[in-house]
Each structure stands twice: as structure tokens, then as C-alpha cells.
């Protein structure tokens, strides 16, 4: 489908829509993307204060440590709405838009059960955020809770990796073949075509020594990857940067994750925040906050103007970048401070930002460097730290993907820092790499055969108390026996390799006659060096709920996992957990009757 979105900035290819949502004053959906942005821009300033405009809200899910179904997002005008409703509005818009496009292009109407939906999320998102997106999809009507398998959660760097392994020579740019210049024009004319021809000839000459270099009717395969070769994918998006390390397994062509996904909030939004901080330094934080609150639409206009100029920034640019200040900004500042914007610039002593008589801020190259460098330094540092890990050392290729990877500023920094370490490859359609990879993942969700656990997961259990091994404050005497409490029964460990379909089984027993539910708390830790659920860094992160449809027919002994001592009449519920997929899954069965037990895992109600 891959249509271009209507609206947007002149001269910018709008194959992606900005994460902007507009709700009416009575909280009804109005528009999404460019339509939302443009409508909000055209509202009367006084009327705009009553509308709810949400921008770049996806990052809020990553930064919220205690995410629940009741978590709220704040609109530009300060009003708050449940985050789940904001995301559901966005997903519902995409659902209706996608179905309409399919109908318009094929004249066929797809039924709900005929569609598999794929939602991409950053790999650094934890389980609560992934579950949150699934709940939002249910609320939006993408799929029914009764058919959860119709919705897949894809990890963004994984999707990019799946797509990159199928790239052809003419679909990529190899920074290793380029001099360290001012970045690459991925959409315009390409003066480096001759380098590609040279590279193609070189690859042809060495074909006999390469496993994957083949020719077909659809073009020459780019990849030089041999069986067992490893590569890194750096997904540089708007909000986060995700890194994943994969190894290609042949002849199956499947992927194996070699190191747990890593990354952080180092996306292009960091440049926007640096620009806002610069404005605060020049005009005062109190003024900027007041302007955002009282002139929200004008503030959005200013951020749009900066976004357009940010895309054109390059390391060797000689002339300054002009950013138009809205008239309301200039007027509001004069009323607020009693002086002109130009006077504020002179007083700030910020020589890297000039004032134009046409009502524009002129950002010099030095100013743009200051805005980009903190984010770019974090990205490069994170990649360099990953490259020295034993599992990663010696990788031959680094794929640079995501919207921020289009930036010449980032391209040059990565090339300069890592160009001698590995081959740096950028797909031509770098901004759509994840989307296209997600389609491939939806067609074959088993392509990633082995993943690494991002955290250690387990439950708290009782074990027999051993004097000298267990601390006395963990001693529990029950029925004349000594037990050690709070021991972490580890399901999986951080960075452990887990194959797709690999399961962890545990048995649980209801504590009393007639019990209709078993609720088990799940704990997690970022390290493997933990013994008790009370250790530093261990936290409760979710619950497993086993619904028992009928009372126990026979009396059973009190106990649970690890409690020991069981008679033949005790009711045993065997839970099976899968950690090798993009989401943690659980199923359960009543051992005595061999009937399935309704089992669910919840990371949002903690």
C-alpha cells in the first residue's frame, strides 16, 4: 500500500505520519497526523485552548515507570486523558484507514478474522508497555480478546533486521565506500553511484568465496553474509534508539539473537528538547512555559518550523538555518517582558543564534551542533559499548535504520566513530525499513528462532531452611517444619538464550478447599545475581492468574510451589510459560482432569 500522506511540509516525503492526535473539547476523536496538526494550526488561538492536541505521545509509555490502564497523558492545553484512550483513538484511525485503502484498491471487504495485525514497539519497552499496546488494540477494535493470536507485537529492530537481510545491492548505501563527508542524500541525486558500481564489480569478482551472493530475476542480492555471520541493527527513531544483534542461520535463513536488546531515549526528540532548552536559556523558562500554556497552537507552529529545518541540518553547512517565530510569540514576549525578541537575544550573549529583521531566528552551524551533539554522542557511545561485548565483538556489519538515520549529522558521526570497525549500511528507504520488516514478520512470526531475555523473571517460594546457608530473618516455622521464605524461583535469567516454543513449567496447588483463583506474583531483576525477592533491584512486576472453574472435589493440603509434602488427592495446576516470543505467554492445565485452565498474565495492574 505505502501511500503518501496528504499534508505536511513542502519538499518533505510524507510516507510517515507524525504522531499527532486531536480531540474535540468534549473528548471526541477529530483527526490524526498531518490533518490533526494542520487543523489545530488553523484554529483561532482562543478556541484552540479548548481542544486537546497530543504530540509525540508514544515516548510517554517508555518513560512511565508505573504504567497502568489509568495512566494519563497531558494535552498541549494541560487537560489530561487516559493514555489507553489516546492510543486506542490512534489505532482505530489506522484500522479504518487501512481497511478503506484495501477496499479502494482491491474492491474486496476483509472480515475481522481474515486480518492479522502487527504493531511495532521499541525493543527496550518492557512487558507493561507491550501489554498496554495490546489492550489499546482491543479497545480500538483491531482484534477481539477471544482471538489474541490475530495481533502480533513486533520489536522494531527485529523487524528492521528481518527486512535488511533481504536487501539487494541497489537498495543500500555502504558508508564504508564513501569519504567522511556531510552525510548522504537518500532521496535526491546520488553522486556516489560510481562507488556502487565499483562495489558491485568487487563483489562479483569475489562471488566464489561468498555464500549468499547470488543473482536472480529480481536483482543481485547485496548481502555478503556467510553462514554464522553476525550483524548489529541500530534503529534510530524519533523517541528511542534500539540495538539488536543477530546471527543468520542457514540453510533455514532464520535469525538468532546474540545479545539482549538494548538502547534508550536517544531519539530525534532529544534534539527538539535541546531546542526548547535553548529557547528557555534565551527567553526564560517561565516565559516559554507561559507561552506553551496560553498559546498552545502557536507553540506547535514553532516546533513544526524547527522540525522542518532540523531535517536539513548537515555537518558542513556554511549558512545559518532560519526558523520563523510566530507573530504571537514576538507579540507575547513584548507584552510579557516589555522588550523585543531582538533585545532578549542580545542580552542572552548567545552568539551562535542571531536575529533576522524578517522575524526569524538564525541558527548557525555551531548552534545546530550544540542541539544535535548530546543525542548523537549518546547513540554513538551506546553502539561502541555494545561492540565490545564478547557476544558482539567482531561483527562485520552495522545497519543504520529509522527516521533519525536519515540525518546527515548522525550518519557522519556514526561513520567517523565506527567506520573502521565494521561496514555501515543504510537502506535507501531507511524510514520505512521497520514497517516493511513488520510485514515480513507478520507473514512468518517464527523467523527469529532464538531471543535473549531482557530481565530475570521468577516467583517467590518456600524452600527447606538450611542453617548457615539461609539468613535467620527468612526462617518460617510451619507445621513443625522450618522453611526459608522469599526465595526467588527463577524462570529465566537475564540475557539467557530462549528458543521460540521453549517453555518453563511449574505446578501450583490451591491453598484451601473451594478456592476459585490462584494468583501468583511475578518478580523481575535486571541482574542474575539475586537469591531472594527482597534483594536490591528485585521488584514485583506482574501477576499470573489461574481461574479454577469449579471447587475442589476433594480436600487438599495447604501448600504451593516449593512447599513440599503432597498427597495424591491434592489438586495440581500445571502452568506453562513461554519467554521466547516478543510477549510472555502463559497457559495452564488441571493435571487430574487434564482440562485447560484459564490462565492470564498481567503486567499493568501492579
Secondary structure, 3 states (H helix, E strand, C coil): CCCCCCCCCCCCCCCCCCCEEEECCCCCEEEECHHHHHHHHHCCHHHHCCCEEEECCHHHHHHCCCCCCCCEEECCCCCEEEHHHHHHHHHHHHHHHHHHHHHHHHCCCCCHHHCCEEEEECCCCCHHHHHHHHHHHHHHCCCCHHHHHHEEEEEHHHHHHHHHCCCEHHHEEEHHHCCCCCCCCCCCCCCCHHHHHHHHHHHHHCHHHCCCCCEECCEEECCCCCCCCEEEEEEECCCCEEEEEEEEECCCCEEEEEEEEEEECCCCHHHHHHHHHHHHHHHCHHHHHHHHHHCHHHHHHHHHHHHHHHCCCCCCCCCCEEEECCHHHHHHHHHHHCCCHHHHHHHHCCCCEEEECCCEEEECHHHHHHHHHHHHHHHHHHHHHHHCCCCCCCCCEEEEECHHHHCHHHHHHHHHHHCCCCEEEEECCHHHHHHHHHHHHHHCCCCEEEEECCCEEEEEEEEECCECCECHHHEEEECCEEEEEEEEEEEECCCCEEECCCEEEEEECCCCCCCCEEEEEEEEECCCCCCECCCCCCEEEEEEEEECCCCCCCCCCCCCCCCCCCCCCCCCEEEEEECCCCCCEEEEEECCCCEEEEEEEECCCC
